[in-house]
Amino acid sequence: MNPLPVLAVAVALVAGPASAQAPGAASVKAATTVVDLTNPPARARAGLDAQLKEMRAGAAIRALFANNPRFRAEAAKNQPAFNSTIARMGAMQADALGPILTEMQAASRAAAIDGYARNFTQAELEQIADFYRTPTGQKLIARQPAISAEVSQAMAQRFGPRMQAAEKAIAPRLDAELKKLFPAEADGGAR
């Protein structure tokens, strides 16, 4: 059996359709303009800095354990010590994830530019950029975060209570499963 035809098919499958070509420099430049208009690098960096500041303060750790009764009980026992511990944990989390999130932000920007450049012609990208430069386009860009927040809030109000009820309903079953993993804790540690 000649392996060359199999190899050729494998290369063709990995390479994708023959019509898929890398976008030209002009399309990439136009796509960069669209991405920079819709998510200016300075604003994106400020958003990431704010996210890391909240993480460093322990917000993500608190959110992760907010519904855990043991977490809440320990917090109530000694709030100052608890807050200090959460802040240290948040700092560790921010130090560990910050470089990854920074790299992800740059990679996301590059992927967005590539996606726009591959899905729109240079002329279409220039038209999109022209729209975003109009007062209506600028208003859309400015209002988009608030609209997204409104949608998130509406979904939280609509589905949050149901999600909490569902989590509460399965909590005993989840606890039973955890006790199988940690039997020493289930019997008070007497072993």
N, C-alpha and C positions, 0 to 999 in steps of 0.2 A: 504494500500500500504506500502510495506517495503522500508524505505528510504536508507537502506544500499547499494543496487545495484547502486542507483543514486549517492550516495556519493563515491562509489568506482570508478565509471566512471569519476566523477569530479576530483578526486585525480589523476587518470591516465592521464587525459588531462593536468592538471597543471604540473605534473611531467615530461611529455614528453615521448618519446619512451623509452621502457625498455632498449634498447641498449645504450642509452646515459648515460655514466658514467663519473664521475669526473676523470680527468686525474691524473695519478700517480705522485708521487714526482719527479721521474726521468724525466718525460715528462715536468713537470712544470719547472724544473731546466734547461732543454735543451731549452725550449721556452724562458725562462728569458735570456739565453745567446743570442738567436737570436734577441730579442728585444733590449738588451743592445748593441749588435753589430750594429744594424741598426739605433738606436737612443740612443746614450749614455746618461745616466742621466745628466751628466755635461753639455753636449751640449743642451739637452732639457731645462734644467734650465736656461742656458744662453739665449736661445731663448725667453723663457717666460720673463726673466728680461728685455730683449731688448723691447719686446712688451709692457710691463708695463711702461717702461721709455717713449716710444713714446706716450702711452695713457696719462701718467701723464703730458706730454708737451702739450696735447690737440689735438694730431693728429687725434684721432678717432672722436672727436667732430667736428673738421674742416671738415673731410671727410663726416660726416653725413649731414652737412649743406652746403657743398661746392656749390651745384647747386641751393641753395635758394637765390633768388634775394634780399630779405630783409636782410638776413645774410651778403651778400656781401656789401650791401649799408651801413649797420651799421659798418662793418669792415673798410670801406673807410673813414667814418666820423672821427674816432679817433682811429687810429691803435694802439698806445701804451695801451690805456685803454681796447680796444678790446682784444689785445693779453694777457693782464693781466687776464681779465675775462675768456678767453678760457683756460689759464693755470690753474686757480683755478678750473674750471669745469673739466678739465682733471685730476687734482689731486683727486677731489671727485670721479670721475669715477674709477680711478686706485685703490683708497682706498676701494671702494665698490666691485669692480670686482676682485681685486688681490687675495684675499683669495679664492674666488670661482674658479678662473682660476688655482690657485695652487692645489686645491683639484681635479679639473678636470684633471690636468696633471697626478697626481698620479693614479687617477681612470682609465684614458686612458691607462696608462702603464699596470696596472693590467688587464684591459680588453684585451689588446693586448696579454699579456702573456697567459691568459686563452684561447683566440681565437686560438693562435698558438698551444697550448697544446691540444686543443680539435680537431683540424683539421689535425694535423700531428702526426705521431708516433714519439717516441723518436729517433729512427734511422733516420727518415727523418729530424727531427730537427737538429740532429748532422750533417747531410750532408749539410743542409742549412747553419749552422754555419761555417762548414768547408769551404764552398764556400765564405762566407763573409770574411773569414780570408785570402783568396787568394788575390794576387794583383788586379785581375779583380773585385773581390767582394768589395775590399776596394775602388777601383776606382768608382764602381757603387754607393756605399754609399756616397763617397765624391762628386760625380757629380749630384746626385739626386736633391738636392735643386736648383742647377743652371738650370737643365733641367726643373724642375717644374716652375721656374721663367720664362724661355724661353716660355714655353707653355702658361703661364698666360699672358705674354706680347703679344704673337701672337694672343691670343683670344681677348685681349683688343684692339689691332690694327684692327683686323678684324671685331669685333662686337661692339666695343665701339662707333663709330660714329652712327651706326644704333640704339643702345640703347639710346644715347643722343637725336637723332632725334625723336625716339618714345616717350621719356619722354617729349620733348618739344611739340610734337603734342598733347599730352593729358593734358598738363599743364593748358590750359584754362578751360577744363572740371573739372580738379581737383580743381582749384581755385573756380569754381562755386559751387562745392559741399562743400568746406570749408566755403564759404560765407553763405551757408544755416545753418552751425553750429554756425557761428559767425556773425550774421547780424549787430551788432553794428559796427564792423570794416568795413563792406561793405558800410555803409552809412556815414562813417567818424566819427562814434562814437556819432552822434547826437541823443540822446534819453533822 
